[in-house]
């Protein structure tokens, strides 16, 4: 049997492989051979394409022994960087991540959760460390409850470093972790520090770039980074809306829309729709799961969010010149109440607390989806991207026992029909 090496593959196949690797890097910007061997291999195979594409958008691709890192250096007067996470970590978890990474610098070889916890505690009480001291083992009963929450947050920080390949798990017994989390006793599990991944975890150069804009000519910086920032918006957010841009940037994006669309399509393998409000990138079907939100999914709150969004689009005023619709908080409450009454039998237990509870449940979903922005007076600015979800029609089974949808009736003919969604594409 003859094995074809990568360089002998057709150009179209190699480009497709590079596109999948590029999207994978955007979803997982730091990876090791242990955490994702397939993507790691794909990045090495396509290093030439990826290095060129990274430079095109102002990012840096670095590789070391078993580690790949895509550094998203900030650019422009607004310091455009990576998009906001759908579920960002709490401030306390973020602090513990940073202190834990610093503690790992002093460790070589294997270690344990308890040792890492002791190292973070010692660092947090140092007068030079201006953070709230980390204390996972207090004495009083009330303190014990707080300490368990502290240990839970610490383990989330540990999990993040495991996902990034900085910590490599060496024990498979989850009981050790649960015992340490619940009682604060035992070693909590064994780990090994990957020094190469730790070196790429936080890059001082990226941090330095945040402070270099001050003192420079902002218009000169804006002009020099204009194309990079436009491509970042299109690739990372999948939507480049003219109304969100500086007037000079918006004029550039309109004039160069064909060139921007071609570049984004080349890097992602998707298709770009050119619209009056901006550019919209449709990612390919086989893109990494981390690039696309599973919406509406199987949760009732997502389906209610879809119907409330449609009601707000109908009840709100006409779009402005940028395609945005500004809706007051009173109108949103009225629409939410109407949807709640109309679909009362579909409400789950956690959504039955009134109009305010339902609105509180759906707003984060629409924000994460990138179709709604909430102002200080609790009004909504509905973005042009919301048009993709207009005119949904919802059917539901009142007797559903859980918040999950039932299987497809094609698989189980005797099962009542599940909740379904139909939308009109704009």
C-alpha positions in Angstrom: 0.0 0.0 0.0 1.3 3.4 -1.0 1.0 6.3 1.5 0.7 9.8 0.1 2.7 12.4 2.0 1.1 15.8 2.7 3.1 17.7 0.0 1.9 15.3 -2.7 -1.8 16.0 -2.0 -3.8 18.1 -4.4 -3.8 21.9 -3.8 -7.5 22.0 -3.0 -7.1 19.3 -0.4 -4.2 21.1 1.2 -6.1 24.4 1.2 -9.1 22.7 2.9 -6.8 21.2 5.5 -5.2 24.6 6.2 -8.7 26.2 6.5 -9.8 23.6 9.1 -6.6 24.1 11.0 -7.0 27.9 11.0 -10.5 27.7 12.3 -9.3 25.2 14.9 -6.6 27.7 16.1 -9.2 30.5 16.4 -11.3 28.2 18.6 -8.3 26.7 20.6 -5.5 29.3 20.4 -3.2 27.3 22.7 -2.8 23.5 22.2 -0.4 20.8 22.8 0.1 17.4 21.3 -1.5 15.8 24.4 -4.6 18.0 24.4 -5.4 17.9 20.7 -3.0 15.7 18.7 -5.0 15.9 15.4 -5.2 19.7 15.4 -1.6 19.9 16.5 -0.5 17.8 13.5 -2.7 19.8 11.1 -1.1 23.0 12.3 2.4 21.7 11.7 1.4 20.4 8.2 0.0 23.8 7.2 2.4 26.0 9.0 3.2 28.0 5.9 -0.5 28.9 5.2 -1.2 29.6 8.8 1.8 31.8 9.4 0.9 33.9 6.4 -2.8 34.2 7.5 -1.8 35.1 11.0 0.3 37.9 9.8 -2.5 39.1 7.6 -4.7 39.8 10.6 -1.9 40.9 12.9 -1.7 37.7 15.0 1.5 35.7 15.7 1.8 31.9 15.4 4.5 30.4 17.5 5.5 26.7 17.8 7.8 25.0 20.2 8.3 21.4 21.3 4.8 19.9 21.4 3.1 23.3 21.8 1.3 25.7 19.3 0.1 29.2 20.3 -1.8 31.8 18.3 -1.1 35.1 20.0 -3.9 37.6 19.4 -2.0 40.8 19.8 -4.2 43.9 20.2 -4.4 46.3 17.3 -5.6 49.8 16.6 -6.8 52.6 18.9 -9.6 50.4 20.3 -7.0 47.6 21.0 -9.1 45.1 19.0 -8.2 41.6 20.2 -10.1 38.3 20.6 -13.9 38.3 20.9 -15.5 38.3 24.4 -16.1 34.8 25.7 -19.7 33.5 25.8 -19.3 32.5 29.4 -16.3 34.4 30.8 -14.7 33.3 34.1 -15.5 35.1 37.3 -13.0 37.7 38.4 -11.9 35.5 41.3 -11.3 32.5 38.9 -9.3 34.7 36.6 -7.1 35.9 39.4 -6.5 32.4 40.6 -5.6 31.3 37.1 -2.9 34.0 36.9 -1.5 33.2 40.4 -1.6 29.5 39.6 0.3 30.0 36.4 2.9 32.0 38.3 3.2 29.3 40.9 3.8 26.7 38.2 6.9 28.5 37.1 8.6 27.4 40.3 7.7 23.7 39.8 9.6 21.1 37.7 8.3 17.6 37.1 5.2 16.3 39.0 3.1 18.0 41.6 -0.3 17.6 43.3 -3.4 19.8 43.7 -2.6 20.3 47.4 0.9 21.4 46.6 -0.4 23.9 44.0 -3.0 25.1 46.4 -0.3 25.8 49.1 1.8 27.6 46.5 -1.1 29.8 45.5 -2.0 30.5 49.1 1.6 31.5 49.9 1.8 33.8 46.9 -1.6 35.5 47.7 -0.6 36.5 51.3 2.7 38.0 50.0 2.5 41.8 50.6 3.6 42.3 47.0 0.6 40.5 45.7 -2.3 42.9 45.8 -5.2 40.4 45.8 -7.6 39.0 48.3 -5.7 36.2 50.2 -6.6 32.7 49.0 -7.6 30.5 52.0 -9.0 27.0 51.3 -8.7 25.7 54.9 -10.3 28.0 57.5 -11.5 26.8 60.9 -15.0 28.2 61.6 -18.1 26.6 60.1 -19.1 29.7 58.1 -15.5 29.9 56.9 -15.6 26.2 55.8 -18.6 26.9 53.5 -16.7 29.8 51.9 -13.6 27.6 51.7 -15.4 25.0 49.7 -16.5 27.6 47.3 -12.8 28.8 47.1 -11.6 25.3 46.4 -14.2 24.9 43.7 -13.0 28.1 42.1 -9.4 26.9 42.4 -10.2 23.6 40.7 -11.8 25.5 37.8 -8.5 27.4 37.4 -6.7 24.0 37.4 -9.1 22.7 34.8 -8.4 25.7 32.6 -4.6 25.1 32.7 -5.3 21.4 32.0 -7.3 22.4 28.9 -4.4 24.7 27.8 -1.9 21.9 28.2 0.0 23.7 31.0 -0.9 21.0 33.5 -1.0 17.3 32.5 -3.1 15.0 34.6 -1.2 12.0 35.9 -3.9 10.3 38.1 -7.3 9.1 36.8 -9.1 8.8 40.2 -11.7 11.6 40.3 -12.4 10.6 43.9 -9.2 12.3 45.0 -10.3 15.6 43.4 -13.8 15.3 44.9 -12.4 14.6 48.4 -10.1 17.6 48.2 -13.0 19.8 46.9 -15.5 18.6 49.6 -13.2 18.2 52.6 -9.9 19.9 51.7 -8.0 16.7 52.5 -5.7 14.5 50.5 -3.5 15.3 47.6 -6.3 16.0 45.2 -4.6 14.2 42.3 -1.3 14.3 40.5 -0.2 16.6 37.7 2.8 17.4 35.7 3.8 20.9 34.6 4.5 21.4 30.9 7.0 24.2 31.0 6.9 24.8 27.2 3.1 25.3 27.3 3.4 27.5 30.4 5.9 29.7 28.5 3.3 30.3 25.8 0.4 30.7 28.2 0.9 34.5 28.8 3.2 36.4 26.5 4.7 39.6 27.8 4.8 41.0 24.3 1.0 40.8 24.0 0.6 42.6 27.3 3.2 45.2 26.3 1.2 46.0 23.1 -1.8 47.1 25.3 0.2 50.0 26.6 2.0 51.1 23.4 -0.9 53.0 21.8 -0.8 55.8 24.3 1.3 58.6 23.0 1.0 57.6 19.4 -0.9 59.3 16.7 -4.3 57.6 16.9 -5.3 58.3 13.3 -2.0 56.9 12.1 -2.5 53.8 14.1 -6.1 53.5 12.9 -4.9 53.7 9.3 -2.0 51.3 9.7 -4.1 48.5 11.3 -7.4 49.1 9.3 -7.3 46.0 7.1 -6.2 43.8 10.0 -9.1 44.9 12.2 -11.7 44.5 9.5 -10.6 40.9 8.9 -10.6 40.2 12.6 -14.2 41.4 12.9 -15.2 39.3 10.0 -13.4 36.1 11.1 -13.9 36.3 14.8 -17.4 37.7 15.0 -18.5 36.4 11.6 -20.2 39.8 11.0 -18.6 43.2 10.0 -21.3 45.8 10.6 -20.6 49.3 9.2 -22.6 50.9 12.0 -20.1 49.6 14.6 -17.1 51.1 12.9 -15.4 54.5 12.9 -16.7 56.5 9.9 -13.3 56.2 8.2 -13.2 52.5 8.8 -16.7 52.1 7.6 -15.9 53.9 4.3 -12.8 51.6 3.9 -14.9 48.5 4.5 -17.5 49.5 1.9 -14.8 50.3 -0.7 -12.9 47.1 0.0 -15.8 44.8 0.7 -15.0 42.4 -2.2 -11.3 42.1 -1.2 -12.2 41.6 2.5 -14.8 39.0 1.5 -12.3 37.1 -0.7 -9.6 37.1 2.0 -12.1 35.8 4.7 -13.4 33.1 2.4 -9.8 32.0 1.6 -8.9 31.7 5.2 -12.1 30.1 6.5 -13.5 28.1 3.6 -16.8 29.8 4.2 -18.9 32.1 2.1 -19.4 35.9 2.7 -22.7 37.7 2.1 -22.4 41.3 1.1 -25.3 43.3 2.6 -26.2 46.9 2.9 -25.4 46.8 6.7 -22.1 45.0 6.3 -20.5 41.7 5.6 -21.7 38.3 7.0 -19.5 35.2 7.1 -21.1 31.8 6.9 -18.7 29.3 8.3 -18.5 25.8 6.7 -20.5 22.9 8.1 -17.4 21.1 9.3 -16.0 24.0 11.3 -14.9 23.3 14.9 -17.7 23.2 17.5 -16.1 26.1 19.5 -16.6 28.5 16.5 -20.4 28.3 16.5 -23.0 28.6 19.2 -25.6 25.8 19.4 -28.7 27.9 19.0 -31.5 27.4 19.7 -30.6 24.0 20.9 -32.8 22.0 23.2 -33.4 24.4 26.1 -36.7 26.1 26.5 -35.1 29.4 27.4 -33.5 29.5 23.9 -36.9 29.0 22.2 -38.5 31.7 24.3 -35.6 34.0 23.4 -36.3 33.3 19.8 -40.0 34.2 20.1 -39.3 37.3 22.2 -36.8 38.5 19.7 -39.3 38.1 16.9 -41.9 40.0 18.9 -39.5 42.9 19.6 -38.6 43.1 15.9 -42.3 43.4 15.2 -43.2 45.9 18.0 -40.1 48.1 17.6 -39.6 51.1 15.4 -38.1 50.9 11.9 -34.4 50.3 11.6 -32.0 53.3 11.5 -29.5 53.9 8.7 -27.2 51.2 10.0 -30.0 48.6 10.2 -30.3 48.7 14.0 -33.5 48.8 15.9 -33.7 50.6 19.3 -36.4 49.3 21.6 -37.3 50.7 25.0 -37.4 48.5 28.2 -41.2 49.0 28.4 -41.8 47.5 25.0 -39.6 44.6 25.8 -41.5 43.9 29.0 -44.8 44.1 27.1 -43.6 41.6 24.4 -42.1 39.3 27.1 -45.4 39.3 28.9 -47.4 38.5 25.8 -45.1 35.6 24.9 -45.3 34.3 28.4 -49.1 34.2 28.4 -49.3 32.8 24.9 -46.9 29.9 25.6 -47.7 29.5 29.3 -47.9 25.7 29.0 -44.4 25.5 27.7 -42.8 27.3 30.6 -40.5 25.2 32.7 -40.2 25.6 36.5 -37.3 28.0 36.3 -39.1 30.3 33.9 -42.3 30.7 35.8 -41.2 33.4 38.1 -42.9 36.2 36.1 -42.0 38.4 33.2 -38.8 39.6 34.9 -37.5 36.1 35.4 -38.2 35.2 31.8 -36.5 38.3 30.5 -33.5 37.7 32.7 -33.2 34.2 31.3 -33.3 35.2 27.6 -31.2 38.4 27.6 -27.8 36.6 28.1 -28.7 34.2 25.3 -29.4 36.9 22.8 -26.3 38.9 23.9 -24.1 35.8 23.5 -25.6 35.2 20.1 -24.6 38.7 19.0 -28.0 40.0 18.0 -28.9 42.2 20.9 -27.0 44.8 23.0 -28.4 46.1 26.3 -28.1 49.7 27.1 -27.7 51.3 30.6 -31.5 52.0 30.7 -32.2 48.3 30.0 -33.3 49.0 26.5 -32.2 46.8 23.5 -30.4 47.7 20.4 -31.3 44.9 18.0 -28.6 44.4 15.4 -29.1 43.6 11.7 -27.9 40.0 12.3 -31.2 39.4 14.2 -33.0 39.2 10.8 -31.7 35.7 10.3 -34.0 34.5 13.1 -37.2 36.3 12.2 -40.6 34.7 12.0 -40.1 31.6 14.1 -43.1 29.3 14.7 -43.0 27.3 17.9 -44.9 24.1 18.7 -44.5 22.3 22.0 -45.6 19.3 24.0 -47.1 20.5 27.3 -46.5 17.1 29.0 -42.7 17.2 28.5 -41.2 16.0 31.8 -37.9 17.8 31.5 -36.3 20.8 29.9 -34.8 18.6 27.2 -36.6 18.0 23.9 -37.9 14.6 23.0 -36.3 12.5 20.2 -37.1 13.1 16.6 -40.4 11.4 15.6 -38.7 9.8 12.6 -36.7 7.8 15.0 -39.6 6.9 17.3 -42.9 7.1 15.4 -45.0 6.6 18.6 -43.4 9.7 20.3 -45.3 13.0 20.2 -43.7 15.7 18.0 -41.0 17.7 19.7 -40.5 21.5 19.8 -39.5 22.6 16.3 -38.3 25.9 14.8 -38.8 27.3 11.4 -37.3 30.6 10.3 -37.4 32.7 7.2 -33.9 33.5 5.9 -33.5 37.2 5.0 
